[in-house]
Amino acid sequence: MTKRKEQDIFDELERLSSKEGFIDVLSLLCWKDTFVHGRNGIIDEDAFANNFDRSKLCRTELATLYGLMCKTGVTGSCLTVNETVEHAQRVYELFEELHWSFYNAEDFEETTEKLESFKNLVNGSSFMREAIFYSGESVFKHQYRDLVKIRYQKDNPWLKENKGFVIEDAISVLEVIDKLQLEKLNTLVPNIFQKDNQAPFSSAFCFSADELHSHSELSKEVTINVLSALSASPTSGMNDFSSADDFNHRNAFPIVKLDDGLYASFLFIF
C-alpha cells in the first residue's frame, strides 16, 4: 500500500508525461485499453468482455495522462518499442499507486477492518473523490453520438451561423477520425512488434484536415470549422492542471493541433 502522498504521485506522472516522445506511450495505452481487440479477426463476446478488465486505464486516467503530456508541449516520436512499453508499464504502476492514495489511509486493509475507521473513511471526502474519478462510462460512444443529434438539434441554427457547421457535420468528422484510426492501427500494429525499432504508435492517432476531407463527403471548409471548434494547441489552458481535481482543458478541447498541419485525437469526444 502506498505511503506517498497523492500530489507526489501526480507530480511524477507529470514528469513522465513530459518526456520526449511520450505521445507514443499515450497512443499505445489508448490502443491497448480503449479499442476492442479480437483474435484471428474475430470480434465476439469475449473480446468485448476483455474491455472491462480492471487492469486497463479508465477514461479519466487516460484523459489525465493526455492533459499532463500537453502541459509542457507535445514532442514527436523518438522511442523504441521497448522504451515505449517500459514507460507504459510505469504509467500503470503510478496510476495504481494514485488510486490507493485517494483513500488517504496508511494501511487501507487495516482501516476497513475496524468499524469506526471504516465509517470515517466512507463518510469522508476522499471516498467520494475516488468514486467520482473512477466512475465508468454510461453508454458506448456510438450511443453518445446518436443522443447528441437529438440533444443539439435545436442548436443547429446557432452552430451554423457562429461555427460554420451543424451537429450532423461534427458527428461525420468524428466518425471519419475513428475510421482512419482503425485503418491505420490495423496496418501498423501487426508489424510494429517485429523488432525493437522506432515505435510510431502516434501515427495512427494523427491526421490532417486534407486527410479527413478526402475520406468525407463534407467540404474542406466545414471539416476545418469542426476541427477549429473542437481543438486547441497542446499547452492551451493547461497551466492550472496541477492535481487530479483540477479542470482538464483536454476534456473541453479533446483534439490538439500539432506541427506541420497535423491534429491528434486520443479519446472519443461524444
C-alpha positions as CSV (number, residue, x, y, z in Angstrom):
1,M,0.0,0.0,0.0
2,T,1.3,3.4,-0.9
3,K,2.7,5.7,1.7
4,R,3.3,8.5,-0.8
5,K,1.0,11.5,-0.9
6,E,-1.3,11.8,-3.9
7,Q,0.3,15.0,-5.1
8,D,3.8,13.4,-5.1
9,I,2.5,10.6,-7.4
10,F,0.6,13.1,-9.6
11,D,3.8,15.1,-10.0
12,E,5.8,12.0,-11.0
13,L,3.1,11.3,-13.6
14,E,3.6,14.8,-14.9
15,R,7.4,14.3,-15.2
16,L,7.0,11.1,-17.0
17,S,4.4,12.5,-19.4
18,S,6.7,15.4,-20.3
19,K,9.4,13.1,-21.6
20,E,10.3,13.4,-25.3
21,G,8.3,11.1,-27.4
22,F,5.7,10.4,-24.8
23,I,3.0,10.8,-27.4
24,D,3.8,7.2,-28.5
25,V,3.3,5.9,-24.9
26,L,-0.1,7.6,-24.7
27,S,-1.0,6.2,-28.2
28,L,0.0,2.7,-27.1
29,L,-2.1,2.9,-24.0
30,C,-5.2,4.3,-25.8
31,W,-4.9,1.5,-28.4
32,K,-4.5,-1.2,-25.8
33,D,-7.1,0.0,-23.3
34,T,-9.9,1.6,-25.4
35,F,-10.1,-0.5,-28.5
36,V,-11.9,-3.9,-28.8
37,H,-9.2,-6.5,-29.7
38,G,-10.4,-9.6,-31.5
39,R,-8.4,-12.8,-32.0
40,N,-7.8,-14.1,-35.5
41,G,-10.0,-11.4,-37.0
42,I,-13.0,-12.4,-34.8
43,I,-14.8,-10.0,-32.6
44,D,-17.0,-11.9,-30.1
45,E,-18.4,-11.5,-26.6
46,D,-15.1,-12.4,-25.1
47,A,-13.4,-9.6,-27.0
48,F,-15.9,-7.1,-25.5
49,A,-15.7,-8.6,-22.1
50,N,-11.9,-8.1,-22.1
51,N,-12.6,-4.3,-22.4
52,F,-13.9,-4.4,-18.8
53,D,-10.6,-5.8,-17.4
54,R,-9.9,-3.6,-14.3
55,S,-6.2,-3.6,-15.1
56,K,-6.9,-1.2,-18.0
57,L,-6.8,2.5,-17.6
58,C,-10.2,4.2,-17.4
59,R,-11.1,7.2,-19.5
60,T,-10.4,9.6,-16.6
61,E,-6.9,8.2,-16.2
62,L,-6.2,8.5,-19.9
63,A,-7.6,12.0,-20.0
64,T,-5.3,12.9,-17.1
65,L,-2.3,11.5,-18.9
66,Y,-3.3,13.3,-22.1
67,G,-3.5,16.6,-20.2
68,L,-0.2,16.2,-18.5
69,M,1.5,15.3,-21.8
70,C,0.1,18.5,-23.3
71,K,1.0,20.7,-20.4
72,T,4.7,21.0,-21.5
73,G,4.0,20.6,-25.2
74,V,4.0,17.5,-27.4
75,T,7.2,16.2,-28.9
76,G,7.4,13.8,-31.8
77,S,8.2,10.1,-31.9
78,C,11.7,9.0,-30.8
79,L,11.2,6.0,-28.6
80,T,11.9,2.4,-29.5
81,V,9.2,-0.3,-28.9
82,N,10.9,-1.5,-25.7
83,E,11.2,2.1,-24.4
84,T,7.5,2.8,-25.1
85,V,6.4,-0.4,-23.4
86,E,8.7,0.3,-20.4
87,H,7.2,3.8,-19.9
88,A,3.7,2.4,-20.3
89,Q,4.3,-0.1,-17.5
90,R,5.5,2.7,-15.3
91,V,2.2,4.6,-16.0
92,Y,0.2,1.6,-14.8
93,E,2.2,1.4,-11.6
94,L,1.8,5.1,-10.9
95,F,-2.0,5.1,-11.5
96,E,-2.4,2.1,-9.3
97,E,-0.5,3.9,-6.6
98,L,-2.5,7.1,-7.2
99,H,-5.7,5.1,-6.8
100,W,-4.9,3.9,-3.3
101,S,-3.6,7.3,-2.3
102,F,-7.1,8.7,-2.8
103,Y,-8.2,7.0,0.5
104,N,-5.5,8.8,2.5
105,A,-5.0,5.8,4.7
106,E,-1.6,4.4,5.8
107,D,-3.0,0.9,5.8
108,F,-6.2,0.6,3.8
109,E,-6.9,-3.1,4.8
110,E,-6.4,-2.3,8.5
111,T,-8.7,0.7,8.2
112,T,-11.5,-1.3,6.6
113,E,-11.3,-4.0,9.3
114,K,-12.1,-1.5,12.1
115,L,-15.7,-0.4,12.0
116,E,-15.2,3.1,13.3
117,S,-12.2,3.7,11.0
118,F,-14.3,2.3,8.1
119,K,-17.2,4.7,8.9
120,N,-14.8,7.6,8.9
121,L,-13.4,6.5,5.6
122,V,-16.7,6.2,3.7
123,N,-18.1,9.4,5.2
124,G,-15.1,11.4,4.2
125,S,-14.5,13.4,1.0
126,S,-11.8,11.0,-0.2
127,F,-14.3,8.2,-0.6
128,M,-16.4,10.4,-2.9
129,R,-13.4,11.7,-4.8
130,E,-12.4,8.1,-5.6
131,A,-15.9,7.2,-6.7
132,I,-16.1,10.2,-9.0
133,F,-12.7,9.9,-10.5
134,Y,-13.2,6.2,-11.3
135,S,-16.8,6.3,-12.4
136,G,-17.5,4.3,-15.5
137,E,-18.9,5.3,-18.9
138,S,-22.7,5.2,-19.0
139,V,-23.0,4.3,-22.7
140,F,-20.9,3.4,-25.7
141,K,-19.5,6.2,-27.9
142,H,-21.9,5.4,-30.8
143,Q,-24.8,5.8,-28.4
144,Y,-23.4,9.2,-27.3
145,R,-23.4,10.3,-31.0
146,D,-27.0,9.1,-31.5
147,L,-28.1,11.1,-28.5
148,V,-26.1,14.2,-29.4
149,K,-28.0,14.5,-32.6
150,I,-31.2,14.9,-30.6
151,R,-29.7,17.0,-27.8
152,Y,-28.2,19.7,-30.1
153,Q,-30.7,19.6,-32.9
154,K,-32.3,22.9,-31.9
155,D,-28.8,24.5,-31.7
156,N,-28.1,23.9,-35.4
157,P,-29.1,27.5,-36.5
158,W,-26.7,29.0,-33.9
159,L,-24.0,26.5,-34.8
160,K,-24.4,27.2,-38.5
161,E,-24.2,30.9,-38.1
162,N,-21.4,31.1,-35.5
163,K,-19.3,28.0,-36.1
164,G,-20.0,27.1,-39.7
165,F,-21.3,23.6,-39.3
166,V,-24.3,21.7,-37.9
167,I,-24.2,18.9,-35.3
168,E,-24.5,16.2,-38.0
169,D,-21.4,17.6,-39.7
170,A,-19.4,17.3,-36.4
171,I,-20.5,13.7,-36.0
172,S,-19.5,12.9,-39.6
173,V,-16.0,14.3,-38.9
174,L,-15.6,12.3,-35.7
175,E,-16.7,9.1,-37.5
176,V,-14.1,9.7,-40.1
177,I,-11.4,10.2,-37.4
178,D,-12.5,6.8,-35.9
179,K,-12.4,5.1,-39.2
180,L,-8.9,6.4,-40.1
181,Q,-7.6,5.4,-36.7
182,L,-8.8,1.8,-37.2
183,E,-7.4,1.6,-40.7
184,K,-4.0,2.9,-39.5
185,L,-3.9,0.7,-36.4
186,N,-4.8,-2.4,-38.4
187,T,-1.9,-1.7,-40.7
188,L,0.6,-0.5,-38.1
189,V,0.2,-2.9,-35.1
190,P,0.9,-6.3,-36.8
191,N,4.3,-5.1,-37.9
192,I,5.5,-2.8,-35.1
193,F,6.4,-5.6,-32.6
194,Q,8.5,-7.5,-35.1
195,K,11.8,-5.8,-33.9
196,D,13.0,-3.1,-31.5
197,N,12.7,-0.2,-33.9
198,Q,11.1,3.2,-33.6
199,A,7.6,2.9,-32.2
200,P,5.4,5.4,-34.1
201,F,2.1,4.4,-32.4
202,S,1.1,8.1,-32.6
203,S,1.0,8.0,-36.4
204,A,-2.3,6.1,-36.1
205,F,-3.8,8.9,-33.9
206,C,-2.6,11.9,-36.0
207,F,-4.3,13.2,-39.1
208,S,-4.6,16.3,-41.3
209,A,-7.6,18.3,-42.4
210,D,-6.9,17.2,-46.0
211,E,-6.9,13.6,-44.9
212,L,-10.2,13.9,-43.2
213,H,-11.7,15.8,-46.2
214,S,-10.5,13.1,-48.6
215,H,-12.4,10.5,-46.6
216,S,-15.5,12.6,-46.1
217,E,-18.4,13.9,-48.2
218,L,-18.2,17.3,-46.4
219,S,-16.5,20.3,-47.8
220,K,-13.0,21.1,-46.6
221,E,-14.3,24.4,-45.1
222,V,-16.8,22.6,-42.9
223,T,-14.3,20.0,-41.9
224,I,-11.9,22.7,-40.8
225,N,-14.7,24.5,-39.0
226,V,-15.4,21.4,-36.9
227,L,-11.8,20.9,-36.1
228,S,-11.4,24.5,-35.1
229,A,-14.3,24.2,-32.7
230,L,-13.0,21.1,-31.0
231,S,-9.3,21.7,-31.0
232,A,-6.6,23.8,-29.3
233,S,-2.8,23.9,-29.1
234,P,-1.4,21.4,-26.6
235,T,-0.4,23.9,-23.9
236,S,-3.6,26.0,-24.2
237,G,-5.5,26.1,-20.9
238,M,-3.2,23.6,-19.2
239,N,-1.2,25.8,-16.8
240,D,-3.6,25.3,-13.9
241,F,-3.8,21.5,-14.3
242,S,-1.8,20.6,-11.3
243,S,-3.8,18.0,-9.4
244,A,-6.3,15.2,-10.1
245,D,-9.2,17.6,-9.1
246,D,-8.3,20.4,-11.5
247,F,-10.2,21.2,-14.7
248,N,-8.6,19.4,-17.6
249,H,-8.7,21.6,-20.7
250,R,-8.4,18.5,-22.9
251,N,-11.9,17.4,-21.9
252,A,-13.2,20.7,-23.4
253,F,-11.0,20.7,-26.5
254,P,-10.1,17.0,-27.0
255,I,-8.3,17.4,-30.3
256,V,-4.8,19.0,-30.3
257,K,-3.1,21.0,-33.0
258,L,0.4,19.7,-33.7
259,D,3.1,21.0,-36.1
260,D,3.0,20.7,-39.9
261,G,-0.8,21.0,-40.1
262,L,-1.4,17.8,-38.1
263,Y,-4.0,17.1,-35.4
264,A,-4.2,14.3,-32.9
265,S,-7.2,12.8,-31.1
266,F,-6.8,10.2,-28.3
267,L,-10.2,9.9,-26.6
268,F,-13.7,9.7,-28.1
269,I,-15.4,13.1,-27.9
270,F,-19.1,12.4,-27.9
